[in-house]
Amino acid sequence: MFINRTTHHHTQNQRRNMAGGGFTDKMHVQKNKFVEEWNGRREITEQAFEINPGNLFQIIMMVMVIPYGIYDATRRELFKKGDRRHLKNGLV
């Protein structure tokens, strides 16, 4: 008969932390004051926005003239190329 001669190793139990291991307080995320200021301004944009004679021209250009210019240019190009959608509708 064989005698089971296993040796028992007594190991010292290690204390393990869950994913927080050897980090110090200096290694955590630190706030950036410029990013915080940007977020604060972004939250109150609708309160800080005002229309006055100085910026009225720019608003009209960005909201009406430039989008219509892009629309008109693409429409003319489609007419020039003879796109099937415009030929079928009789808009040419």
C-alpha positions in Angstrom: 0.0 0.0 0.0 1.0 3.5 -0.8 1.0 6.0 2.0 -0.1 9.5 0.9 2.8 11.7 1.9 1.6 15.1 0.9 3.3 18.0 2.5 1.1 20.8 3.6 2.6 24.2 2.9 1.3 26.9 5.1 1.4 30.0 3.2 0.7 33.4 4.7 -2.6 34.9 3.5 -2.1 38.1 1.6 -4.5 40.9 1.9 -5.8 41.8 -1.5 -7.7 44.9 -2.5 -10.2 45.0 -5.3 -8.7 47.0 -8.1 -7.6 49.7 -5.8 -4.2 48.3 -5.1 -1.2 50.5 -4.7 -2.7 53.8 -5.8 -2.2 56.9 -3.8 -4.5 59.9 -3.6 -2.3 61.8 -6.1 -3.0 59.3 -8.8 -6.8 59.9 -8.9 -8.5 62.1 -11.5 -8.0 65.8 -10.8 -10.3 68.4 -12.1 -9.1 70.8 -14.8 -10.2 74.4 -14.0 -10.4 75.3 -17.7 -12.7 72.3 -18.5 -14.9 73.1 -15.5 -15.2 76.8 -16.7 -16.1 75.6 -20.2 -18.8 73.3 -18.8 -20.2 76.1 -16.7 -20.4 78.5 -19.7 -22.0 75.8 -21.8 -24.8 75.3 -19.3 -25.8 79.0 -19.3 -25.4 79.7 -23.0 -29.1 80.4 -23.5 -29.0 82.9 -20.7 -25.9 84.7 -21.8 -26.8 84.8 -25.5 -28.2 88.1 -26.7 -29.0 89.5 -30.1 -27.9 93.1 -30.8 -27.2 95.2 -33.9 -23.5 94.2 -33.8 -24.1 90.4 -34.2 -27.5 90.5 -36.0 -25.8 90.4 -39.5 -23.7 87.4 -38.5 -26.7 85.5 -37.2 -28.7 86.2 -40.4 -25.7 85.0 -42.5 -25.2 81.8 -40.6 -28.9 80.9 -40.3 -30.4 82.0 -43.6 -27.9 83.1 -46.4 -25.2 80.4 -46.2 -27.6 77.4 -46.0 -29.7 78.8 -48.9 -26.5 79.3 -50.9 -25.5 75.7 -50.4 -29.0 74.5 -51.3 -29.1 76.6 -54.4 -25.6 75.5 -55.6 -26.5 71.8 -55.2 -29.9 72.2 -56.9 -28.2 73.9 -59.9 -25.7 71.2 -60.1 -28.4 68.5 -60.1 -30.2 70.3 -62.9 -27.0 70.6 -64.9 -26.1 66.9 -64.5 -29.6 65.9 -65.4 -30.5 64.0 -62.3 -33.4 61.6 -62.8 -35.3 63.0 -59.8 -35.5 66.4 -61.4 -36.2 65.2 -64.9 -39.1 63.1 -63.8 -40.8 66.0 -61.9 -40.5 68.4 -64.9 -38.7 71.0 -62.9 -36.0 71.6 -65.5 
